[in-house]
Amino acid sequence: MTIWLFYLLLGLIQGFTEPIPISSSGHLVIFQELFDIQLPGLSFEIFVNFASLLAVLTIYRQDVIRLIVSLWTFLFKKDRSDETMVDVKFIGLLLVATVPAGVLGVLFGDWIGEKLSGVATVGYTLILTGVALWFIRNMRGNKGDSGITLRDAILIGLAQAVALIPGISRSGATIVMAMLLGIKQESALRFSFFLFIPISLGVTILDGPELFTNPETRDLFGPLILAFIASYALTAISLKWFQHIMAKGELKYFSLYCWIVGLLVVLFLA
């Protein structure tokens, strides 16, 4: 496998699996095991993850702009209208929900990477993800953005923290928790992906510069850019597709996929 094809495949895998509830980190572990290769390091994963972040911002750009404008008018123009306050509250809840994964990532990230990143762990956690998705497949909540509470944000944040374990889908864990709390599918999806923004941005700022200082990656500018473009494009396509799937309430197919892949991993790769 040429280096260009290798990086292209990594970008495609990251991009396609990031938005949907099947664990992008878990699939990268499986890919590594199947082809008996080593991934290019954490800095590379952060790089292609940043491409996914840009794709999420592109898809939700209207919502992002509205939230920024609402926060600006609240802080500097003292706007206290109902619409503005709903947006400001939403931003505050996102910040609260970011804390658990941020704190646990700092405290236990290295330990998780060392002890729980094996392919066997991914197999079992994919099966667990499938069970969770199956449990909420027919749920229809009644709470929109304005109905999300502080308790909801904390619990969704804790669910995101659990997804630090490879094989536990970040989007899956947060959407499952949100729907268990009675949040509508559309709001659960939006909250989940807005929650992805501060976590991904923080990791990129803290660890991203290593990509450009690491001598192993500095000479791979072309393949890295190819992986970045692939990750961006596939994330955008996958997210739009997942929005359609959520609207139709067909999460059961992701549940079945996680069970099949998880079982195959446990039986043949673990």
ABEGO torsion letter per residue (X at the ends): XBAAAAAAAAAAAAAAAAABBAEAAAAAAAAAAAAGBBBAEAAAAAAAAAAAAAAAAAAAAAAAAAAAAAAAAAAAAGBABAAAAAAAAAAAAAAAAAAAAAAAAAAAAAAAAAAAABAAAAAAAAAAAAAAAAAAAABBBABBAAABBAAAAAAAAAAAAAAABBGBBAAAAAAAAAAAAGBBAAAAAAAAAAAAAAAAAAAAAAAAAAAAABAAAAAAAAAAAAAAAAAAAAAAAAAAAAAAAAAAGAAAAAAAAAAAAAAAAAAAAX
